C-alpha cells in the first residue's frame, strides 16, 4: 500500500458489526413471504368487498363569482367600479361563512325539502333498539323533542362543503347525498338562496337609507331657504349690492376711479414731457424736428414761403448787391417769416402746457374721489365679512341638501325589485352527477392494499433487526467499531477469540480524577486484547472520524515508546503516528512542511519496510514550529482522522501545558508510556495530562510489569473502569 493510497481510502476499515447485512435481510423476507402476501391479498379482497357494499354518495357542485354588480343599476351611465379590491381573501372567506350560516341553512332546508327525508331527518321512521336504549338511559335525546329543521341541520352541515377556489373570487358549493338528483338540486338551491339573501340585504339597506333621507331632506330644505333669505336681507340693508362679475358696486366704483386716475396721470406726464422737449428744441434751433410743430398746417405754409423767399434771394443775389433795395426787401420778408415760425412754435408749447395743467387738475379731482371711495369701501368691509359668513353657511347647507337629494334618488332607485342585484352570480350550475364521489373504488383498494403490504414488510424487517441486535456476525471482532477496523480476516480467524481475563488482571487499578485515570498493559503477543483495552479507555469520536490519542513518554527502565504502541495497533488496524517528541536530525520533510503548504500528505507520510505503520515526522522546521500553529494542526489532524482508524500524536512529557493544551483538548484519549508500576515521572505526566483534557488518561505498562498500581501511595483503592 502506498502513502497516497492510504490517504485517499476513507472508511475502508469500518467494522462489519455496524453494517446492515442486506443479503441476510432479503433472505429473511423471502423466508417469511407468506406473512406479507397473505395479509396483502386479504386486504385487497376486503377492500373490494367493502367498496361494493357501501352505499355510494354523489356530490353536486355549483360555483359563484363574487363581483360588484350594484354600480350600474344605482348610477346608470357610470362605469362599474373595480371589485378586485372589494373582495380580497378576507372578504371571500366572509362570504363563505355567510353561505354556511344557520339562517340560510334553514331556508335552504325548506326549499330543498330535506325535512322528512330519511337520509337527513332522524325523526323519520321508528327508532332502533339501540337508539331507544340510549334515550332511556339519557345518552341522547328523542328526535321528536326537536324541531324538524334542527333535526336536519346537523346532517345538512355534514354534507355541505363551501370553499374558495384557489387564489380567486370564485366560491364552490358542494352538497353530498345518496340521491344524485338531490345533490345537484341542493347545491343550486343553496346558491340561489344566497343570492336572494344578498339582494334582500341590499334592499333593506336602500329602504332604510331612503326613509332616513326623506325625513331629513325637508327640514334641511327649509334651513337652506332661511339662510339664503338672511343673505339677501343683509345685502340690501347694508348696500352691498352686487354688480357684474359678482362684485359689489362699491368695489366696482373703486376699481373705475383707480383706472381713471391712472389714465389722467399718464396724460399729464405725456403733455409735460412734450412741452419740455419742444422748449429744448426751440433753444437748440431744432424746432422743425418736433412732430407736433412740423405737422401744423400754418407752420408748413410758413416754411414753404421761407423756402421760396430764400430761392428768390439766391436768384437776385446773382445780379444785385446786398445793399440793393430789392435784396433788403426780401431779407425783411424772410425775417418776418422766421418770427412767425417762432411764434407758431411758442403756441404749440403753450398748448401742450395747458393740456398738462388740465390733466393735473383731472388727476387731483380723481385722487380726491378715490380717497373718498376708499373711505366708503373700508367702512363696508365689516359688513362684507358678515355677508361672506352668511353666504358660506348658506352654501354649505345648499351642498348638503344636494348631496342628500342625490343619495335619496339613488336609494329610491335601489329600493325597487331587481334593481339591487347581489354582489355575486352563478357561473356554473350543478348537474346531476353520474359517478359517485364516495367511495372511490380503485384508489381505496390501492391505498389499503399498499398500506397493508408496507405494514407487513415493515413488521418483518423490524422483527429481523430486533432479533439480530446484540448477536455478532460470524468472524466479527469484539469491542468498539474502530478496535479491529483494518485487520485482515485471515489474521482474525487465526488469532481466534481473545482470552477472557478477569477485570482485575487487565486493568490494574484506577487513579483519581473521578476514574478518568487508569492503566493497561502492552502485550505484544496479543495485540487484540491491548487494542480492546485501549479502546475501552477512549471516548467515542465524532461520526465518520477515527479516535485520536495524545501519547507522552513517561520513561522508566525498559519502557516501550509511542512507536512500539503504534506498531502494535498497526497489526490490527490502519494506524498513523505523528511523532513530535524530538526534532528530525536528518532533515526529512514532515509536518511543518505540510502546514506551510510546501508538501502534500503523500510527501510526508512514511512507512518503514516490513511494517504497516504510517508515520509523519516534525519536519525541517522542527516540532516547535508545528506546536506553535494549533489551528493548522487541528485541520491536518481532522484529515488524518477521516482517513485512518487510529491517529497517535506523540509529544514530549516536558512540553509546556499551553503548547500541549490544544492537542490534548482535541484528543479522545491520553496515553502515558511507562516501563513499570510506581514510575513517578509517568504518574506526574498522567496527572498533568488529565488537567489538560476531559478524556480518559491511561498509563500503558509493559507486559512484564505484573504489580498492581494500586500499591502506589498516589493511587486510590482498586475499582472497575
C-alpha positions as CSV (number, residue, x, y, z in Angstrom):
1,X,0.0,0.0,0.0
2,X,1.4,3.4,-1.0
3,X,1.1,6.5,1.2
4,X,-1.1,8.3,-1.4
5,X,-3.5,5.3,-1.5
6,X,-3.6,5.3,2.3
7,X,-4.7,9.0,2.3
8,X,-7.4,8.6,-0.4
9,X,-9.0,5.5,1.0
10,X,-11.7,6.5,3.5
11,X,-13.9,4.3,5.6
12,X,-12.4,1.1,4.4
13,X,-11.8,-0.1,8.0
14,X,-15.4,0.1,9.2
15,X,-16.5,-2.8,11.4
16,X,-18.9,-5.2,9.9
17,X,-20.8,-5.1,13.1
18,X,-22.1,-1.6,12.2
19,X,-23.1,-2.5,8.6
20,X,-26.6,-3.7,7.6
21,X,-26.5,-7.1,6.0
22,X,-28.9,-6.6,3.2
23,X,-28.5,-10.1,1.8
24,X,-29.4,-11.7,5.2
25,X,-32.4,-9.3,5.4
26,X,-33.5,-10.3,1.9
27,X,-33.3,-14.0,2.8
28,X,-35.4,-13.4,5.9
29,X,-38.0,-11.6,3.8
30,X,-38.2,-14.4,1.3
31,X,-38.5,-16.9,4.2
32,X,-41.5,-15.1,5.6
33,X,-43.0,-14.0,2.3
34,X,-46.3,-15.7,3.1
35,X,-46.7,-13.3,6.1
36,X,-46.6,-10.5,3.5
37,X,-48.6,-11.9,0.7
38,X,-51.3,-13.3,2.9
39,X,-52.4,-10.0,4.6
40,X,-51.9,-8.1,1.4
41,X,-54.3,-10.4,-0.6
42,X,-56.7,-10.4,2.3
43,X,-56.7,-6.6,2.5
44,X,-57.3,-6.5,-1.3
45,X,-60.3,-8.8,-1.0
46,X,-61.8,-7.0,2.0
47,X,-61.4,-3.6,0.4
48,X,-63.0,-4.8,-2.8
49,X,-65.9,-6.2,-0.8
50,X,-66.2,-3.0,1.2
51,X,-66.3,-0.6,-1.7
52,X,-69.0,-2.6,-3.4
53,X,-71.2,-3.0,-0.3
54,X,-71.0,0.6,1.0
55,X,-73.9,2.8,-0.3
56,X,-72.4,5.3,-2.8
57,X,-72.7,9.0,-2.4
58,X,-72.9,11.7,-5.1
59,X,-71.7,15.3,-4.9
60,X,-73.2,18.2,-6.8
61,X,-71.2,21.3,-7.2
62,X,-72.2,24.9,-8.0
63,X,-69.9,27.9,-8.4
64,X,-70.3,31.6,-7.6
65,X,-68.3,34.5,-8.8
66,X,-68.1,37.4,-6.3
67,X,-68.2,40.8,-8.1
68,X,-69.7,44.2,-7.6
69,X,-72.9,44.5,-9.6
70,X,-74.6,47.4,-8.0
71,X,-72.9,50.4,-9.6
72,X,-74.7,50.4,-13.0
73,X,-78.2,49.9,-11.6
74,X,-77.8,52.6,-8.9
75,X,-76.0,55.1,-11.1
76,X,-76.9,54.5,-14.8
77,X,-74.3,55.6,-17.3
78,X,-71.4,55.2,-15.0
79,X,-68.7,52.5,-15.3
80,X,-68.7,49.6,-12.9
81,X,-66.2,50.0,-10.1
82,X,-63.3,47.6,-9.7
83,X,-64.4,44.7,-7.4
84,X,-60.9,43.2,-7.1
85,X,-60.1,45.3,-4.0
86,X,-63.6,44.9,-2.5
87,X,-63.3,41.1,-2.5
88,X,-59.9,40.3,-1.0
89,X,-59.1,37.0,0.6
90,X,-60.7,38.0,3.9
91,X,-63.9,39.2,2.1
92,X,-64.1,35.9,0.2
93,X,-63.8,33.9,3.5
94,X,-66.5,36.1,5.0
95,X,-68.9,35.2,2.1
96,X,-68.1,31.5,2.6
97,X,-69.2,31.9,6.2
98,X,-72.4,33.7,5.1
99,X,-73.3,30.7,2.9
100,X,-72.7,28.4,5.8
101,X,-74.9,30.4,8.2
102,X,-77.7,28.8,10.1
103,X,-80.3,31.3,8.8
104,X,-79.5,30.5,5.2
105,X,-79.4,26.8,6.1
106,X,-82.9,26.8,7.5
107,X,-84.3,28.5,4.4
108,X,-82.4,26.1,2.1
109,X,-83.7,23.1,4.0
110,X,-87.2,24.2,3.4
111,X,-86.7,24.8,-0.3
112,X,-84.8,21.5,-0.9
113,X,-87.4,19.6,1.1
114,X,-85.0,17.7,3.5
115,X,-87.5,17.5,6.3
116,X,-89.0,14.0,6.1
117,X,-86.1,12.7,4.0
118,X,-84.8,9.5,5.8
119,X,-81.3,10.3,4.8
120,X,-81.3,13.6,6.7
121,X,-84.2,13.6,9.1
122,X,-83.5,11.3,12.1
123,X,-87.2,11.6,13.2
124,X,-88.5,9.7,10.2
125,X,-89.3,6.0,10.9
126,X,-89.2,4.0,14.1
127,X,-86.2,4.2,16.4
128,X,-83.8,1.3,16.6
129,X,-83.5,-0.7,19.8
130,X,-80.1,0.8,20.5
131,X,-81.4,4.3,20.0
132,X,-84.3,3.6,22.3
133,X,-82.0,2.3,24.9
134,X,-79.7,5.4,24.6
135,X,-82.7,7.7,25.0
136,X,-83.9,5.7,28.1
137,X,-80.6,5.9,29.9
138,X,-80.1,9.6,29.0
139,X,-77.3,9.3,26.5
140,X,-79.3,11.0,23.8
141,X,-82.5,13.0,23.2
142,X,-85.6,11.9,21.4
143,X,-85.9,13.3,17.8
144,X,-89.4,14.4,18.5
145,X,-88.2,16.8,21.1
146,X,-86.5,19.0,18.5
147,X,-88.0,21.0,15.6
148,X,-87.8,19.4,12.1
149,X,-85.2,22.0,10.9
150,X,-83.0,21.3,14.0
151,X,-83.1,17.6,13.3
152,X,-81.9,18.1,9.7
153,X,-79.5,20.9,10.1
154,X,-76.7,18.8,11.7
155,X,-76.7,16.3,8.8
156,X,-77.1,19.2,6.4
157,X,-73.8,20.8,7.5
158,X,-72.1,17.4,7.4
159,X,-73.0,17.0,3.7
160,X,-72.3,20.7,2.8
161,X,-68.8,21.9,1.8
162,X,-68.2,25.6,0.8
163,X,-64.7,26.8,-0.1
164,X,-62.9,29.4,-2.3
165,X,-61.3,28.0,-5.4
166,X,-57.6,28.8,-5.3
167,X,-56.5,32.4,-5.2
168,X,-59.6,33.7,-6.9
169,X,-63.0,35.2,-6.1
170,X,-64.9,32.0,-7.1
171,X,-66.7,30.1,-4.3
172,X,-67.6,26.4,-4.8
173,X,-70.7,24.9,-3.1
174,X,-70.7,21.1,-2.8
175,X,-73.5,19.0,-1.4
176,X,-73.3,15.3,-1.0
177,X,-76.3,12.9,-1.0
178,X,-77.2,9.3,-1.8
179,X,-79.6,10.7,-4.5
180,X,-77.6,12.4,-7.4
181,X,-80.6,14.5,-8.3
182,X,-81.0,15.7,-4.7
183,X,-77.3,16.6,-4.6
184,X,-77.4,18.8,-7.7
185,X,-80.7,20.4,-6.6
186,X,-79.4,21.2,-3.1
187,X,-76.2,22.8,-4.5
188,X,-78.2,25.0,-6.9
189,X,-80.8,25.9,-4.3
190,X,-78.2,26.9,-1.7
191,X,-76.5,29.2,-4.3
192,X,-79.9,30.8,-5.3
193,X,-80.8,31.2,-1.7
194,X,-77.5,33.0,-1.0
195,X,-78.1,35.4,-4.0
196,X,-81.6,36.2,-2.7
197,X,-80.3,36.8,0.8
198,X,-77.8,39.2,-0.6
199,X,-80.4,41.1,-2.7
200,X,-82.8,41.3,0.3
201,X,-80.0,42.7,2.5
202,X,-79.1,45.4,-0.1
203,X,-82.8,46.3,-0.5
204,X,-83.2,46.6,3.3
205,X,-80.2,48.9,3.4
206,X,-81.6,51.0,0.5
207,X,-85.0,51.2,2.1
208,X,-83.6,52.3,5.4
209,X,-81.5,54.9,3.7
210,X,-84.4,56.3,1.7
211,X,-86.6,56.5,4.8
212,X,-84.0,58.4,6.8
213,X,-83.2,60.7,3.9
214,X,-86.9,61.5,3.2
215,X,-87.3,62.7,6.8
216,X,-84.1,64.7,6.7
217,X,-84.3,66.5,3.4
218,X,-87.4,68.6,4.1
219,X,-86.1,70.3,7.3
220,X,-82.8,70.8,5.5
221,X,-84.5,72.5,2.6
222,X,-86.2,74.9,4.9
223,X,-82.9,75.7,6.6
224,X,-81.3,76.5,3.2
225,X,-84.2,78.8,2.2
226,X,-83.8,80.7,5.6
227,X,-80.1,81.0,5.1
228,X,-80.4,82.4,1.6
229,X,-83.0,84.9,2.7
230,X,-80.8,86.1,5.5
231,X,-78.0,86.7,2.9
232,X,-80.2,88.8,0.6
233,X,-81.7,90.8,3.5
234,X,-78.3,91.7,4.9
235,X,-77.0,92.7,1.5
236,X,-79.9,95.1,0.9
237,X,-79.7,96.6,4.3
238,X,-76.0,97.4,4.1
239,X,-76.0,98.5,0.5
240,X,-73.8,95.6,-0.6
241,X,-75.5,95.3,-4.0
242,X,-73.9,93.0,-6.4
243,X,-72.9,94.2,-9.9
244,X,-71.2,92.5,-12.8
245,X,-68.6,89.8,-12.1
246,X,-70.4,89.1,-8.8
247,X,-68.7,92.1,-7.1
248,X,-70.3,94.9,-5.0
249,X,-70.9,98.3,-6.5
250,X,-68.5,99.9,-4.1
251,X,-65.7,97.7,-5.2
252,X,-66.6,98.4,-8.9
253,X,-66.6,102.2,-8.3
254,X,-63.2,102.0,-6.6
255,X,-61.8,100.0,-9.5
256,X,-63.1,102.5,-12.1
257,X,-61.7,105.5,-10.2
258,X,-58.4,103.8,-9.9
259,X,-58.4,103.2,-13.7
260,X,-59.4,106.9,-14.5
261,X,-56.7,108.2,-12.1
262,X,-54.1,106.2,-13.8
263,X,-55.2,107.4,-17.3
264,X,-55.1,111.1,-16.1
265,X,-51.7,110.8,-14.6
266,X,-50.4,109.3,-17.9
267,X,-51.9,112.2,-19.9
268,X,-50.4,114.8,-17.6
269,X,-46.9,113.2,-17.7
270,X,-47.1,112.9,-21.5
271,X,-48.1,116.6,-22.0
272,X,-45.4,117.8,-19.7
273,X,-42.8,115.7,-21.4
274,X,-43.7,117.0,-24.9
275,X,-43.7,120.7,-23.7
276,X,-40.3,120.3,-22.2
277,X,-39.0,118.6,-25.3
278,X,-40.3,121.4,-27.6
279,X,-38.7,124.2,-25.5
280,X,-35.4,122.4,-25.6
281,X,-35.7,122.1,-29.3
282,X,-36.5,125.8,-29.7
283,X,-33.5,126.7,-27.7
284,X,-31.3,124.5,-29.8
285,X,-32.8,125.7,-33.1
286,X,-34.4,122.3,-33.9
287,X,-38.0,123.5,-33.9
288,X,-39.0,121.7,-37.1
289,X,-37.8,118.3,-35.8
290,X,-40.7,118.3,-33.3
291,X,-43.6,116.2,-34.8
292,X,-46.4,118.5,-33.3
293,X,-44.7,121.6,-34.8
294,X,-43.8,120.1,-38.1
295,X,-47.3,118.7,-38.7
296,X,-49.0,122.1,-38.1
297,X,-50.6,123.5,-41.3
298,X,-49.6,127.1,-40.6
299,X,-46.1,126.1,-39.9
300,X,-46.0,124.1,-43.1
301,X,-47.1,127.1,-45.2
302,X,-44.7,129.4,-43.5
303,X,-41.9,127.0,-44.2
304,X,-42.9,126.9,-47.9
305,X,-42.9,130.7,-48.1
306,X,-39.5,130.8,-46.4
307,X,-38.1,128.4,-48.9
308,X,-39.5,130.5,-51.8
309,X,-38.0,133.7,-50.3
310,X,-34.7,132.1,-49.9
311,X,-34.8,130.9,-53.5
312,X,-35.7,134.5,-54.7
313,X,-32.9,136.0,-52.6
314,X,-30.4,133.5,-54.1
315,X,-31.6,134.4,-57.6
316,X,-31.5,138.2,-57.1
317,X,-28.1,138.0,-55.4
318,X,-26.5,136.9,-58.7
319,X,-27.2,140.3,-60.2
320,X,-27.8,142.6,-57.2
321,X,-25.6,143.7,-54.4
322,X,-26.6,143.0,-50.7
323,X,-27.5,146.7,-50.2
324,X,-29.8,146.7,-53.1
325,X,-33.4,147.7,-52.0
326,X,-34.8,144.6,-53.6
327,X,-32.4,142.4,-51.6
328,X,-33.2,144.3,-48.4
329,X,-37.0,143.8,-49.0
330,X,-36.6,140.1,-49.5
331,X,-34.5,139.8,-46.3
332,X,-37.1,141.7,-44.3
333,X,-39.8,139.3,-45.6
334,X,-37.5,136.3,-44.5
335,X,-37.1,137.7,-41.0
336,X,-40.8,138.2,-40.7
337,X,-41.4,134.6,-41.7
338,X,-38.8,133.4,-39.1
339,X,-40.7,135.3,-36.4
340,X,-44.0,133.8,-37.5
341,X,-42.4,130.3,-37.2
342,X,-41.1,131.0,-33.7
343,X,-44.5,132.3,-32.7
344,X,-46.2,129.2,-34.0
345,X,-43.7,127.0,-32.0
346,X,-44.4,129.0,-28.9
347,X,-48.1,128.5,-29.4
348,X,-47.6,124.7,-29.7
349,X,-45.6,124.7,-26.4
350,X,-48.3,126.7,-24.6
351,X,-51.0,124.4,-25.9
352,X,-49.1,121.4,-24.5
353,X,-48.5,123.1,-21.2
354,X,-52.2,123.9,-21.0
355,X,-53.1,120.3,-21.6
356,X,-50.7,119.3,-18.9
357,X,-52.4,121.7,-16.5
358,X,-55.8,120.4,-17.4
359,X,-54.6,116.8,-16.9
360,X,-53.1,117.7,-13.5
361,X,-56.5,119.1,-12.4
362,X,-58.2,115.9,-13.5
363,X,-55.6,113.9,-11.5
364,X,-56.4,116.0,-8.4
365,X,-60.1,115.5,-8.8
366,X,-59.8,111.8,-9.4
367,X,-57.4,111.5,-6.4
368,X,-60.0,113.2,-4.2
369,X,-62.8,111.0,-5.4
370,X,-60.6,107.9,-4.9
371,X,-59.8,108.8,-1.4
372,X,-63.5,109.3,-0.6
373,X,-64.4,105.9,-2.3
374,X,-61.6,104.2,-0.2
375,X,-63.2,105.5,3.0
376,X,-66.6,104.2,1.8
377,X,-65.1,100.8,0.9
378,X,-63.2,100.5,4.3
379,X,-66.4,101.2,6.2
380,X,-68.2,98.4,4.2
381,X,-65.5,95.7,4.9
382,X,-67.1,94.7,8.2
383,X,-70.4,94.3,6.6
384,X,-68.9,92.2,3.8
385,X,-67.2,89.9,6.3
386,X,-70.6,89.2,7.9
387,X,-72.1,88.8,4.5
388,X,-69.4,86.2,3.5
389,X,-70.1,84.3,6.7
390,X,-73.8,84.2,5.9
391,X,-73.1,83.2,2.3
392,X,-70.7,80.4,3.4
393,X,-73.3,79.0,5.8
394,X,-76.0,79.1,3.1
395,X,-73.6,77.4,0.5
396,X,-72.7,74.6,3.0
397,X,-76.4,73.9,3.6
398,X,-77.1,74.0,-0.1
399,X,-74.3,71.5,-0.9
400,X,-75.5,69.2,1.9
401,X,-79.0,69.4,0.5
402,X,-77.8,68.5,-3.0
403,X,-75.9,65.5,-1.7
404,X,-78.9,64.2,0.3
405,X,-81.1,64.7,-2.8
406,X,-78.6,62.7,-4.9
407,X,-78.4,59.9,-2.3
408,X,-82.2,59.9,-1.9
409,X,-82.6,59.3,-5.7
410,X,-80.1,56.5,-5.6
411,X,-81.7,54.9,-2.6
412,X,-85.2,55.1,-4.2
413,X,-83.7,53.5,-7.4
414,X,-82.3,50.6,-5.4
415,X,-85.5,50.1,-3.5
416,X,-87.2,48.5,-6.4
417,X,-87.3,44.9,-7.4
418,X,-84.3,43.6,-9.4
419,X,-82.5,47.0,-9.1
420,X,-80.1,45.8,-6.4
421,X,-78.6,42.5,-7.6
422,X,-76.4,40.5,-5.3
423,X,-72.6,41.1,-5.5
424,X,-72.3,37.6,-6.9
425,X,-73.6,35.5,-9.8
426,X,-73.8,31.8,-10.6
427,X,-71.2,30.9,-13.2
428,X,-71.6,27.1,-13.0
429,X,-74.8,25.3,-12.0
430,X,-74.7,21.9,-10.5
431,X,-75.7,19.0,-12.8
432,X,-76.8,15.5,-11.8
433,X,-73.6,13.6,-11.2
434,X,-73.1,10.2,-12.8
435,X,-70.1,9.0,-10.9
436,X,-70.1,8.6,-7.1
437,X,-67.8,10.8,-5.0
438,X,-67.6,8.1,-2.3
439,X,-66.2,5.5,-2.3
440,X,-63.5,5.8,-4.9
441,X,-63.2,2.1,-5.6
442,X,-59.8,1.9,-7.3
443,X,-57.9,4.4,-5.2
444,X,-59.3,2.9,-1.9
445,X,-58.3,-0.6,-3.0
446,X,-54.9,0.5,-4.0
447,X,-54.3,2.5,-0.8
448,X,-55.5,-0.3,1.5
449,X,-53.5,-3.0,-0.3
450,X,-50.3,-0.9,-0.5
451,X,-50.6,0.1,3.2
452,X,-51.1,-3.5,4.3
453,X,-48.1,-4.6,2.2
454,X,-45.9,-1.9,3.7
455,X,-47.0,-2.6,7.3
456,X,-46.4,-6.4,6.9
457,X,-43.0,-5.7,5.3
458,X,-42.0,-3.2,8.0
459,X,-43.1,-5.7,10.7
460,X,-40.9,-8.5,9.3
461,X,-37.9,-6.2,8.8
462,X,-38.2,-4.7,12.3
463,X,-38.6,-8.2,13.9
464,X,-35.5,-9.4,12.0
465,X,-33.4,-6.4,13.1
466,X,-34.5,-6.7,16.7
467,X,-33.8,-10.4,16.7
468,X,-30.4,-9.9,15.3
469,X,-29.4,-6.9,17.6
470,X,-26.6,-7.8,20.0
471,X,-25.8,-11.1,18.1
472,X,-22.4,-10.6,16.4
473,X,-21.9,-11.9,13.0
474,X,-19.6,-14.9,12.5
475,X,-16.0,-13.7,12.5
476,X,-16.8,-10.2,13.6
477,X,-14.3,-8.7,16.0
478,X,-15.3,-7.7,19.6
479,X,-15.3,-4.2,21.1
480,X,-16.0,-0.8,19.5
481,X,-16.1,-0.3,15.8
482,X,-12.5,1.0,15.5
483,X,-10.9,-1.8,17.5
484,X,-10.2,-4.1,14.6
485,X,-11.4,-2.0,11.7
486,X,-8.4,-2.6,9.4
487,X,-7.5,-6.2,10.5
488,X,-7.3,-8.9,7.9
489,X,-10.0,-11.5,8.2
490,X,-7.4,-14.3,7.9
491,X,-5.4,-12.9,10.8
492,X,-8.5,-12.5,12.9
493,X,-9.5,-16.1,12.2
494,X,-6.1,-17.4,13.1
495,X,-5.9,-15.3,16.3
496,X,-9.3,-16.6,17.4
497,X,-11.3,-15.0,20.2
498,X,-9.2,-13.2,22.8
499,X,-9.0,-15.0,26.1
500,X,-11.3,-13.5,28.6
501,X,-9.4,-12.4,31.6
502,X,-10.7,-11.1,34.9
503,X,-11.1,-7.3,35.0
504,X,-8.6,-7.4,37.9
505,X,-5.8,-8.7,35.6
506,X,-6.5,-6.5,32.6
507,X,-6.9,-3.2,34.5
508,X,-4.7,-3.0,37.5
509,X,-6.3,0.0,39.1
510,X,-7.8,3.5,39.0
511,X,-6.2,6.7,39.7
512,X,-8.0,9.9,40.9
513,X,-9.9,12.5,38.8
514,X,-13.3,10.7,39.0
515,X,-12.0,7.5,37.5
516,X,-10.6,9.1,34.3
517,X,-7.1,7.8,35.1
518,X,-6.4,4.1,34.6
519,X,-3.7,1.8,33.3
520,X,-3.4,-1.1,30.8
521,X,-0.6,-3.5,29.8
522,X,1.1,-3.5,26.4
523,X,1.0,-7.2,25.3
524,X,2.9,-7.5,22.0
525,X,1.9,-11.2,21.7
526,X,-1.8,-10.5,22.0
527,X,-2.5,-7.2,20.2
528,X,-6.3,-7.7,20.1
529,X,-6.5,-7.6,23.9
530,X,-4.4,-4.4,24.1
531,X,-6.4,-2.8,21.3
532,X,-9.6,-3.6,23.1
533,X,-8.4,-2.3,26.4
534,X,-7.2,1.0,24.9
535,X,-10.5,1.3,23.0
536,X,-12.4,0.9,26.3
537,X,-10.4,3.8,27.7
538,X,-11.1,6.1,24.8
539,X,-14.1,8.3,24.1
540,X,-16.3,7.8,21.2
541,X,-15.1,10.1,18.3
542,X,-17.5,12.1,16.1
543,X,-19.3,10.2,13.4
544,X,-17.1,9.4,10.4
545,X,-13.9,10.2,12.3
546,X,-11.2,8.0,13.9
547,X,-10.1,8.4,17.5
548,X,-7.1,10.4,18.2
549,X,-4.8,9.9,21.3
550,X,-2.0,12.1,22.7
551,X,0.9,9.9,23.8
552,X,3.5,11.1,26.3
553,X,6.8,9.3,27.2
554,X,6.7,8.5,31.0
555,X,10.2,6.9,31.0
556,X,11.3,4.1,33.2
557,X,13.6,1.1,32.8
558,X,12.9,-0.9,29.7
559,X,9.8,1.2,28.8
560,X,8.1,1.0,25.4
561,X,7.7,4.2,23.4
562,X,4.9,5.6,21.3
563,X,6.3,3.9,18.1
564,X,6.0,0.4,19.8
565,X,2.4,1.1,20.7
566,X,1.7,2.3,17.1
567,X,3.3,-0.8,15.6
568,X,1.1,-3.0,17.8
569,X,-2.1,-1.1,16.7
570,X,-1.0,-1.3,13.1
571,X,-1.1,-5.0,13.2
572,X,-4.9,-4.9,13.6
573,X,-6.0,-1.6,12.1
574,X,-4.8,1.3,9.9
575,X,-2.8,3.5,12.3
576,X,-0.6,6.6,11.8
577,X,1.9,8.1,14.2
578,X,2.6,11.8,14.3
579,X,6.0,11.9,16.1
580,X,6.6,15.3,17.7
581,X,8.8,14.1,20.5
582,X,12.1,15.5,19.1
583,X,13.4,17.3,16.0
584,X,14.3,15.4,13.0
585,X,18.1,15.4,12.7
586,X,18.1,14.0,9.1
587,X,16.1,17.0,7.8
588,X,13.3,14.9,6.1
589,X,10.1,16.8,5.1
590,X,7.4,16.4,7.7
591,X,4.5,18.0,9.5
592,X,6.0,21.5,9.4
593,X,6.3,21.4,5.6
594,X,2.7,20.1,5.4
595,X,1.4,23.0,7.5
596,X,3.4,25.5,5.4
597,X,1.9,24.2,2.2
598,X,5.3,23.1,0.9
599,X,4.4,19.4,0.8
600,X,1.5,17.1,0.4
601,X,0.4,14.3,2.6
602,X,1.9,11.8,0.2
603,X,5.2,13.6,0.5
604,X,5.4,13.5,4.3
605,X,3.8,10.1,5.2
606,X,6.5,7.5,5.6
607,X,6.2,3.7,6.1
608,X,9.1,1.6,7.4
609,X,9.9,-1.6,5.4
610,X,8.1,-4.7,6.7
611,X,5.6,-2.7,8.7
612,X,2.1,-1.4,8.2
613,X,2.6,1.6,10.4
614,X,2.5,5.0,8.7
615,X,4.3,7.9,10.4
616,X,4.9,11.7,10.0
617,X,7.9,13.4,11.4
618,X,8.2,17.0,12.7
619,X,9.9,18.2,9.5
620,X,12.9,20.5,8.9
621,X,11.4,23.5,10.9
622,X,11.2,21.3,14.0
623,X,8.4,20.4,16.4
624,X,8.4,23.9,17.9
625,X,7.1,25.3,14.6
626,X,4.4,22.7,14.5
627,X,3.2,23.2,18.1
628,X,3.1,26.9,17.5
629,X,0.3,26.6,14.9
630,X,-2.5,24.7,16.7
631,X,-5.2,25.8,14.3
632,X,-3.4,24.4,11.3
633,X,-2.5,21.3,13.3
634,X,-6.2,20.7,14.1
635,X,-7.2,20.9,10.4
636,X,-4.5,18.4,9.4
637,X,-5.4,16.0,12.3
638,X,-9.1,16.1,11.1
639,X,-7.9,15.0,7.6
640,X,-6.0,12.1,9.2
641,X,-8.9,11.1,11.4
642,X,-11.1,10.9,8.3
643,X,-8.7,8.5,6.6
644,X,-7.2,6.2,9.3
645,X,-8.6,4.1,12.1
646,X,-6.3,5.3,14.8
647,X,-4.3,8.6,15.0
648,X,-1.5,8.8,17.6
649,X,0.2,12.1,18.3
650,X,3.5,11.6,20.3
651,X,4.8,14.6,22.3
652,X,7.4,15.1,24.9
653,X,6.2,15.0,28.5
654,X,8.4,18.0,29.3
655,X,6.4,20.3,26.9
656,X,4.6,23.2,28.4
657,X,0.9,22.8,29.1
658,X,0.0,25.8,26.9
659,X,1.6,24.0,24.0
660,X,0.0,20.6,24.6
661,X,-3.4,22.1,25.6
662,X,-4.9,22.4,22.0
663,X,-3.9,18.9,21.1
664,X,-5.0,17.4,24.4
665,X,-8.5,19.0,24.2
666,X,-8.8,17.7,20.7
667,X,-7.9,14.1,21.7
668,X,-10.4,11.4,22.7
669,X,-7.8,9.8,25.0
670,X,-4.4,10.3,26.6
671,X,-1.7,7.7,26.9
672,X,1.4,7.8,29.0
673,X,4.1,5.1,28.2
674,X,5.7,3.7,31.4
675,X,8.1,0.8,31.9
676,X,6.9,-0.2,35.3
677,X,4.5,0.4,38.1
678,X,5.3,3.2,40.5
679,X,7.1,5.3,37.9
680,X,6.8,8.7,39.5
681,X,7.6,10.5,36.3
682,X,4.8,8.7,34.5
683,X,2.3,9.4,37.3
684,X,3.2,13.1,37.2
685,X,2.8,13.1,33.4
686,X,-0.6,11.3,33.7
687,X,-1.9,13.8,36.3
688,X,-0.6,16.7,34.3
689,X,-2.3,15.4,31.1
690,X,-5.6,14.8,33.0
691,X,-5.7,18.5,33.8
692,X,-5.4,19.4,30.1
693,X,-8.2,17.2,28.8
694,X,-11.5,15.8,29.9
695,X,-10.9,12.5,28.0
696,X,-9.7,9.4,29.9
697,X,-5.9,9.2,30.6
698,X,-4.3,5.7,30.6
699,X,-0.8,4.6,31.7
700,X,0.5,1.9,29.3
701,X,2.7,-0.6,31.2
702,X,4.9,-3.2,29.7
703,X,3.6,-6.8,29.7
704,X,6.3,-7.9,32.2
705,X,5.1,-5.5,34.8
706,X,2.7,-7.5,36.9
707,X,2.5,-5.5,40.1
708,X,-0.7,-3.5,40.6
709,X,-0.6,0.2,40.6
710,X,-3.0,0.2,43.5
711,X,0.0,-0.3,45.7
712,X,1.4,3.1,44.8
713,X,0.8,5.7,47.5
714,X,-0.8,8.1,44.9
715,X,-3.4,5.5,43.8
716,X,-6.8,5.0,45.3
717,X,-8.4,1.7,46.1
718,X,-8.9,-0.6,43.0
719,X,-12.2,-0.2,41.3
720,X,-13.9,-1.0,38.0
721,X,-13.0,1.1,35.0
